[in-house]
Amino acid sequence: MMAAVTLYTAVALWGILCGAVVYEHLAIIPVWASHPPESLSMWKGPYRIMPQRFWIVIHHVIIVMILAAVATNWNNVARNPIALTGAGYVLAVLVPTAIWFVPRLLRLTDPDNDMPADVWRRRSKLWERLSLVRGAVVIALIIPLLVAVEVRA
């Protein structure tokens, strides 16, 4: 029973993550990346958006739930795609996010950046394109979880 609960919870959280990735790439990123520094108004002032509140929490909760799903399904060899999803998430998403995406995002969305506008725009568009690839990986990584759900305990 606990194995199914942790797995279904991991799938639900992953679905939330996928929805947030799609939302960010449709509604948020194209706006700020369109014409910095002028397009950065959402990142400054007392009413600025603060998406890190969501992203930091969801990543930590997903890590915990993936680990719980792996642990509670450990004896079910057919459900090993859960481990693949967890490993893929860390290697393909979290490591590049921490090392490259977040530091560059913080620089690109800093309204007080001293970068020349043309360089700023090019780098913002590159960030956006690479983030789309990262988003596709996040969405693709739900497949092993869904495969694991189909396997009976």
C-alpha positions in Angstrom: 0.0 0.0 0.0 2.7 2.5 1.0 4.6 1.6 -2.2 1.7 2.7 -4.3 1.0 5.8 -2.3 4.6 7.1 -2.6 4.7 6.3 -6.3 1.4 8.0 -7.1 2.4 11.0 -5.0 5.7 11.2 -6.9 3.8 11.0 -10.2 1.4 13.8 -9.1 4.2 16.0 -8.0 6.0 15.4 -11.2 2.9 16.4 -13.1 2.8 19.6 -11.1 6.4 20.2 -12.1 5.6 19.5 -15.8 2.8 22.0 -15.6 5.0 24.7 -14.0 7.7 24.1 -16.7 5.1 24.6 -19.5 3.6 27.7 -17.8 7.1 29.3 -17.3 8.0 28.7 -20.9 4.7 30.0 -22.3 4.0 32.9 -19.9 7.1 34.1 -18.0 10.3 33.4 -19.9 9.3 34.8 -23.3 8.3 38.1 -21.6 11.6 38.7 -19.6 13.8 37.3 -22.4 12.1 39.3 -25.1 13.9 42.7 -24.7 16.1 43.1 -21.6 16.6 45.3 -19.8 13.3 46.9 -20.6 11.4 43.6 -20.3 12.5 43.0 -16.7 9.9 44.9 -14.9 8.4 41.7 -13.4 11.7 41.1 -11.6 12.0 44.4 -9.8 10.1 46.5 -7.3 8.0 45.6 -4.2 5.6 43.5 -6.3 8.1 41.5 -8.3 7.5 37.9 -9.0 9.4 35.4 -6.9 9.2 32.0 -8.6 12.0 30.7 -6.5 9.5 30.2 -3.7 7.9 27.5 -5.8 10.9 26.0 -7.6 13.0 25.5 -4.4 10.1 23.8 -2.6 8.9 21.6 -5.5 12.5 20.3 -6.2 13.1 19.3 -2.6 9.7 17.7 -2.2 10.1 15.7 -5.5 13.6 14.5 -4.4 12.1 13.3 -1.1 9.1 11.6 -2.9 11.3 9.9 -5.5 13.6 8.6 -2.8 10.5 7.4 -0.9 9.1 5.7 -4.0 12.4 4.0 -4.7 12.7 2.8 -1.1 9.1 1.5 -0.8 9.2 -0.2 -4.2 12.8 -1.5 -3.8 11.7 -5.2 -3.8 9.6 -4.8 -7.0 12.2 -5.2 -9.7 9.6 -4.3 -12.3 9.2 -0.9 -10.8 12.9 0.0 -11.1 12.1 2.8 -13.7 11.5 4.9 -10.6 15.2 4.8 -9.8 15.9 5.7 -13.5 13.7 8.7 -13.1 15.4 9.8 -10.0 18.8 9.5 -11.4 17.8 11.2 -14.6 16.2 14.0 -12.7 19.4 14.7 -10.7 21.8 14.3 -13.7 19.8 15.9 -16.5 17.9 18.6 -14.6 19.2 19.5 -11.1 22.9 19.5 -11.7 22.8 21.7 -14.8 20.2 23.9 -13.1 22.4 24.5 -10.1 25.6 24.9 -12.1 24.5 26.8 -15.1 20.8 27.8 -15.3 20.3 29.5 -12.0 23.5 31.6 -11.9 22.9 32.8 -15.4 19.2 33.5 -14.7 20.1 35.6 -11.7 22.5 37.6 -13.8 20.1 37.9 -16.8 17.2 39.0 -14.7 19.1 41.5 -12.7 17.8 44.9 -13.8 21.1 46.6 -12.6 23.2 44.4 -14.9 25.9 46.3 -16.7 25.9 44.0 -19.7 25.5 45.7 -23.1 21.8 45.4 -24.3 22.6 43.4 -27.5 24.7 40.8 -25.5 22.0 40.7 -22.8 19.3 39.9 -25.4 21.4 37.2 -27.1 22.3 35.5 -23.8 18.7 35.7 -22.7 17.5 34.0 -25.9 20.2 31.3 -25.6 19.1 30.7 -22.0 15.5 30.4 -23.1 16.4 27.9 -25.9 18.5 25.8 -23.6 15.8 25.9 -20.9 13.3 24.6 -23.4 15.6 21.6 -23.9 15.8 21.1 -20.1 12.0 21.4 -19.9 11.6 18.7 -22.5 13.8 16.5 -20.4 11.7 17.1 -17.3 8.5 16.2 -19.2 10.1 13.1 -20.8 11.2 11.9 -17.3 7.6 11.4 -16.3 7.5 8.4 -18.7 9.5 6.0 -16.4 7.2 7.0 -13.5 4.1 6.3 -15.6 5.6 2.9 -16.6 6.2 2.1 -13.0 2.6 3.0 -12.1 1.4 0.4 -14.6 3.3 -2.4 -13.0 1.3 -4.1 -10.3 2.9 -4.4 -6.9 
